[in-house]
């Protein structure tokens, strides 16, 4: 499956990256897609899904409060008081609608 420059620019726009036509020409996107299609064709029946390739498990600790309630001290650092009365930080909108 070959992608047009227009499609690749649309993908780049969707994931919020800028990419020049020169870089698009150097990249071999179609070979990556072909490789991913080959991976999709591998028969994995009977293979147990693996959540983590490492068998190492992190030691768990008790869930104990180590600091007293510092809400007022933390909220004193909020630059915008819009959410302070409700106990949260108000931040600028990141995504377009």
Backbone bond lengths (Angstrom), bond angles and torsions (degrees), N, CA, C in turn:
res aa  C-N    CA-C-N  psi(-1)  N-CA   C-N-CA  omega(-1)  CA-C   N-CA-C  phi
1 X - - - 1.440 - - 1.532 108.21 -
2 X 1.291 116.36 119.64 1.458 121.18 -179.34 1.529 109.23 -98.27
3 X 1.326 115.80 136.59 1.456 121.46 178.20 1.521 109.09 -100.77
4 X 1.310 115.64 141.10 1.458 119.94 175.53 1.528 109.20 -81.69
5 X 1.341 115.24 163.11 1.468 119.33 177.35 1.523 110.59 -59.76
6 X 1.321 115.20 -37.00 1.470 120.30 -179.57 1.534 110.25 -63.01
7 X 1.333 117.15 -43.77 1.463 120.54 178.69 1.524 111.18 -64.22
8 X 1.326 116.48 -42.34 1.460 120.11 -179.56 1.528 111.22 -65.61
9 X 1.318 117.50 -38.56 1.460 120.45 176.65 1.531 110.46 -65.87
10 X 1.331 116.89 -36.15 1.471 120.04 177.45 1.524 110.16 -66.17
11 X 1.345 117.38 -42.28 1.469 120.56 176.56 1.521 110.11 -60.17
12 X 1.325 116.50 -45.02 1.468 120.86 -179.90 1.522 110.41 -61.52
13 X 1.312 117.11 -39.77 1.459 121.15 178.61 1.525 110.51 -65.25
14 X 1.314 116.89 -40.27 1.471 120.77 179.81 1.520 112.33 -64.03
15 X 1.325 117.37 -35.32 1.464 119.87 -179.88 1.525 111.75 -97.77
16 X 1.332 115.03 11.91 1.467 122.31 172.28 1.524 113.90 60.32
17 X 1.336 116.20 46.19 1.461 120.06 171.93 1.522 108.48 -125.57
18 X 1.313 115.23 151.59 1.456 120.61 175.38 1.515 107.95 -103.99
19 X 1.315 115.81 133.83 1.456 119.85 179.82 1.525 108.38 -141.02
20 X 1.306 115.95 134.38 1.462 120.48 -177.57 1.528 110.45 -83.26
21 X 1.331 115.51 162.02 1.463 120.36 177.50 1.527 111.27 -61.99
22 X 1.348 116.34 -34.41 1.468 120.00 179.61 1.526 110.86 -63.40
23 X 1.326 115.88 -42.46 1.466 119.07 179.50 1.529 110.92 -68.35
24 X 1.329 116.22 -36.51 1.466 119.08 178.24 1.523 111.14 -62.28
25 X 1.332 116.32 -38.23 1.457 119.87 179.59 1.524 111.22 -67.25
26 X 1.340 117.09 -35.39 1.464 120.59 179.74 1.528 112.19 -73.11
27 X 1.330 116.23 -30.70 1.465 119.81 -178.45 1.522 109.48 -77.35
28 X 1.299 116.08 142.68 1.451 120.28 178.40 1.533 108.27 -109.45
29 X 1.319 115.36 73.36 1.460 122.10 -175.53 1.521 111.46 -61.71
30 X 1.338 116.80 -39.28 1.464 119.69 -176.79 1.522 111.77 -61.99
31 X 1.329 118.66 -35.64 1.461 119.79 179.03 1.525 110.80 -68.41
32 X 1.328 117.19 -34.14 1.470 120.39 176.73 1.520 109.95 -65.43
33 X 1.328 116.97 -43.84 1.469 120.85 179.10 1.529 110.32 -63.31
34 X 1.335 117.28 -41.06 1.465 120.12 177.42 1.520 110.66 -61.47
35 X 1.339 117.15 -42.76 1.458 121.57 178.84 1.523 110.77 -62.00
36 X 1.345 117.48 -41.87 1.457 121.29 178.57 1.531 110.91 -65.12
37 X 1.320 116.49 -37.72 1.468 119.68 176.75 1.529 110.96 -63.48
38 X 1.344 117.11 -39.18 1.466 120.53 176.94 1.527 110.32 -62.73
39 X 1.332 116.46 -40.65 1.462 119.56 177.97 1.529 111.77 -62.44
40 X 1.315 116.43 -36.63 1.455 120.96 179.52 1.529 111.99 -65.00
41 X 1.324 117.20 -25.78 1.461 121.70 -176.84 1.525 113.54 -84.61
42 X 1.324 118.31 -7.27 1.463 121.17 -179.04 1.521 109.43 -69.46
43 X 1.333 116.04 131.91 1.455 121.50 179.35 1.528 109.32 -78.81
44 X 1.321 115.82 114.68 1.459 120.29 -178.31 1.528 112.04 -113.44
45 X 1.328 116.88 19.08 1.461 118.69 178.60 1.521 109.26 -65.03
46 X 1.303 115.26 135.20 1.452 120.88 -179.85 1.518 114.03 85.20
47 X 1.311 117.99 -2.42 1.463 121.18 179.22 1.529 107.83 -94.45
48 X 1.309 115.29 124.40 1.462 120.00 -179.69 1.531 109.67 -72.70
49 X 1.330 117.02 128.82 1.462 119.31 178.04 1.524 110.63 -60.80
50 X 1.322 115.36 142.85 1.453 121.22 -177.68 1.531 108.20 -113.41
51 X 1.324 116.23 123.89 1.458 119.81 178.69 1.515 111.78 -80.36
52 X 1.329 116.39 -32.13 1.447 120.77 -177.04 1.523 107.86 -149.39
53 X 1.321 118.86 129.34 1.459 120.14 -178.67 1.526 112.88 -69.28
54 X 1.301 117.57 -14.93 1.458 120.92 -179.18 1.524 109.87 -95.41
55 X 1.294 116.24 135.61 1.460 120.89 177.85 1.525 111.11 -83.05
56 X 1.312 116.45 -8.90 1.461 120.84 -178.32 1.519 109.94 -68.09
57 X 1.305 116.40 131.53 1.465 121.07 177.18 1.521 108.50 -113.39
58 X 1.297 115.10 136.01 1.449 119.74 178.62 1.524 109.76 -73.16
59 X 1.312 116.57 141.45 1.458 118.49 178.48 1.528 110.21 -67.99
60 X 1.301 115.92 138.64 1.456 120.43 178.77 1.519 109.20 -89.62
61 X 1.298 115.97 150.00 1.457 119.99 176.08 1.515 108.28 -120.66
62 X 1.313 115.46 162.37 1.447 120.01 178.20 1.515 109.86 -66.39
63 X 1.305 116.65 142.91 1.454 121.35 178.59 1.527 108.14 -86.02
64 X 1.320 115.12 88.13 1.454 121.72 -175.92 1.520 108.86 -123.23
65 X 1.315 116.35 137.65 1.458 120.92 177.11 1.523 108.08 -69.67
66 X 1.339 115.87 123.72 1.466 119.33 -178.92 1.514 112.00 -104.22
67 X 1.314 118.02 -19.71 1.457 122.16 178.24 1.525 108.54 -119.50
68 X 1.315 117.35 146.28 1.463 118.81 176.63 1.532 109.56 -71.18
69 X 1.298 116.12 172.07 1.463 121.50 178.84 1.519 109.13 -61.71
70 X 1.330 116.27 113.10 1.468 121.62 -177.88 1.530 111.14 -115.41
71 X 1.337 116.08 26.53 1.459 120.06 -174.84 1.532 112.34 -56.42
72 X 1.311 117.71 -47.36 1.470 119.86 -177.15 1.521 111.70 -63.80
73 X 1.332 117.57 -39.34 1.459 120.77 179.39 1.529 111.06 -66.94
74 X 1.309 115.94 -39.53 1.469 120.14 179.44 1.525 110.23 -68.82
75 X 1.331 116.89 -46.12 1.463 120.42 -177.34 1.533 111.78 -68.66
76 X 1.321 118.32 -16.36 1.469 120.58 176.30 1.525 111.10 -67.83
77 X 1.337 118.00 -18.35 1.463 122.52 -179.55 1.524 113.56 -91.12
78 X 1.319 117.39 0.65 1.462 121.28 -176.59 1.524 109.69 -72.60
79 X 1.356 117.52 125.23 1.469 119.18 -179.15 1.530 113.25 -71.72
80 X 1.332 117.29 -28.97 1.466 121.43 -177.74 1.526 107.25 -119.63
81 X 1.317 117.93 121.52 1.465 121.67 -174.77 1.527 113.59 -81.62
82 X 1.334 118.73 11.65 1.463 121.39 -175.86 1.525 112.91 -59.46
83 X 1.319 118.25 -38.22 1.454 119.56 -176.53 1.508 115.03 -106.37
84 X 1.327 117.98 1.56 1.463 121.40 -173.87 1.519 111.79 -59.84
85 X 1.320 117.83 -42.46 1.469 119.86 -177.18 1.529 111.48 -64.69
86 X 1.328 116.95 -25.55 1.469 120.25 178.63 1.520 112.37 -95.87
87 X 1.335 117.13 -5.76 1.451 120.41 175.10 1.518 115.10 88.03
88 X 1.318 118.68 26.85 1.457 120.46 177.18 1.518 110.43 -137.70
89 X 1.347 114.88 165.06 1.451 121.38 176.82 1.522 108.44 -89.08
90 X 1.310 118.16 130.64 1.458 122.30 173.48 1.526 106.92 -92.28
91 X 1.332 116.14 127.98 1.462 121.04 -178.81 1.516 109.45 -123.39
92 X 1.327 117.70 158.15 1.469 119.86 178.14 1.522 111.59 -63.26
93 X 1.318 115.92 150.17 1.454 121.39 178.33 1.522 109.21 -64.93
94 X 1.345 116.45 136.46 1.459 121.62 -176.40 1.526 110.95 -102.20
95 X 1.301 117.50 -39.10 1.467 120.98 -173.86 1.515 110.76 -104.35
96 X 1.322 115.49 144.61 1.455 121.17 174.69 1.512 109.11 -80.48
97 X 1.305 115.65 152.31 1.468 118.89 177.37 1.501 111.06 -94.84
